[in-house]
Amino acid sequence: MIQDAGLGQALGTDFFSVREQFTPEQWSAFTAVRRFVDTEVIPVAGDYWERAELCWPLIRRLPELGIVGEDITGYGCAGLSPQASVIEGKASLRSVWQADITLDNVRVPAANRLPGARSFKDAGRVLAATRSTCAWAALGHATAAYDAALRYALHRHQFGRPLASFQIIQQRLVSMLADLTAMQLYCMQIGRLAEDGRLTATVAGLAKMHNTRKARLLAAEARDMLGGNGILLDNHVIRHMADLEAIHTFEGTETMQTLIVGRDITGIGAFA
Ligand SMILES: Cc1cc2nc3c(=O)[nH]c(=O)nc-3n(C[C@H](O)[C@H](O)[C@H](O)COP(=O)(O)OP(=O)(O)OC[C@H]3O[C@@H](n4cnc5c(N)ncnc54)[C@H](O)[C@@H]3O)c2cc1C
């Protein structure tokens, strides 16, 4: 591990001052989450990832942040205690458990039906939300990878100078920053559309496609800029790179988002 470089700690990268558009309430939620991640999550993230364990002690503290609750109660749900078998052997999202669920002879009482859900279009509203989450998650991973690459380039010396003093390194960092800034703008706009109730599954699909594609490339670039240190979990970037693979795939692969947007702009479905 590279000592003293502070890899993993956020730099607050925001080249276009996107966060100036946050309300005071959003800003306070943002800083609370950032503090929690920097001080509580980052020091243990690599270990949990390596052991493929859910970080229950921190998950239980998420309600403190007021952004998410721990459990689902009622409706006959099993809550979050593991009732199904965990899918093992994953090389992405290792510290998140995916469950192998078998549904056998399941009947959902009419009273528990999702209110207002009558058609596939209604399901599309859920897709808009889940695809947005992927766009935001990709932005988070990419930001962490960029911050680590920049810190590393300033810290690591070659030929008596920091890596950051070489033109090619600067070019690579700026190219990463340009993509990152575009990803932030995508996220800001889908957030605004969602707030207005105007976010469609297709628009969210374009944001997911763009952000996961850019994030994958950016994380690979950052990993390379850390040289041999880039493959160590202690330096974080390889974890982000691996986790992005799952985000790139679930809620519709890049290809599927492309075909969905393609259908929207041409009026022709090219799926089959
Ligand atoms: C970590 C993780 C968590 C997940 N969680 C859930 C969950 O909670 N609930 C759930 O329902 N699912 C979940 N999934 C499943 C996920 O949604 C699917 O893996 C994803 O939609 C891709 O489907 P698939 O794996 O069947 O791939 P396939 O559909 O077999 O695709 C394989 C490849 O072929 C391409 N392809 C497929 N069709 C076409 C086409 N018509 N034209 C061109 N290319 C095509 C795809 O883009 C992909 O590159 C999860 C997956 C992962 C990795």
The ligand as a Gaussian input file, in Angstrom:
#p B3LYP/6-31G(d) Opt

LIG

0 1
 C      -24.813000      -8.360000      -9.214000
 C      -26.071000      -8.618000      -9.953000
 C      -27.298000      -8.428000      -9.326000
 C      -28.487000      -8.665000     -10.009000
 N      -29.671000      -8.475000      -9.348000
 C      -30.822000      -8.779000      -9.965000
 C      -32.081000      -8.645000      -9.292000
 O      -32.128000      -8.198000      -8.149000
 N      -33.205000      -8.982000      -9.933000
 C      -33.185000      -9.449000     -11.209000
 O      -34.243000      -9.749000     -11.770000
 N      -32.019000      -9.577000     -11.882000
 C      -30.849000      -9.257000     -11.297000
 N      -29.659000      -9.393000     -11.981000
 C      -29.705000      -9.923000     -13.349000
 C      -29.391000      -8.866000     -14.384000
 O      -30.469000      -7.975000     -14.539000
 C      -29.030000      -9.595000     -15.683000
 O      -27.817000     -10.288000     -15.468000
 C      -28.883000      -8.622000     -16.844000
 O      -30.121000      -8.031000     -17.187000
 C      -28.347000      -9.335000     -18.095000
 O      -29.108000     -10.467000     -18.373000
 P      -28.372000     -11.863000     -18.558000
 O      -27.386000     -12.080000     -17.478000
 O      -29.436000     -12.884000     -18.764000
 O      -27.534000     -11.684000     -19.897000
 P      -27.988000     -12.009000     -21.400000
 O      -29.330000     -11.425000     -21.663000
 O      -27.777000     -13.455000     -21.646000
 O      -26.918000     -11.162000     -22.212000
 C      -25.593000     -11.614000     -22.492000
 C      -24.948000     -10.599000     -23.444000
 O      -25.706000     -10.525000     -24.665000
 C      -26.166000      -9.200000     -24.921000
 N      -27.535000      -9.278000     -25.507000
 C      -28.644000      -9.832000     -24.963000
 N      -29.693000      -9.685000     -25.798000
 C      -29.232000      -9.032000     -26.892000
 C      -29.820000      -8.565000     -28.122000
 N      -31.123000      -8.760000     -28.390000
 N      -29.051000      -7.941000     -29.010000
 C      -27.724000      -7.711000     -28.767000
 N      -27.109000      -8.123000     -27.630000
 C      -27.841000      -8.752000     -26.722000
 C      -26.188000      -8.540000     -23.548000
 O      -26.077000      -7.124000     -23.675000
 C      -24.957000      -9.159000     -22.873000
 O      -23.793000      -8.487000     -23.302000
 C      -28.456000      -9.129000     -11.348000
 C      -27.219000      -9.305000     -11.986000
 C      -26.044000      -9.047000     -11.314000
 C      -24.729000      -9.227000     -12.032000

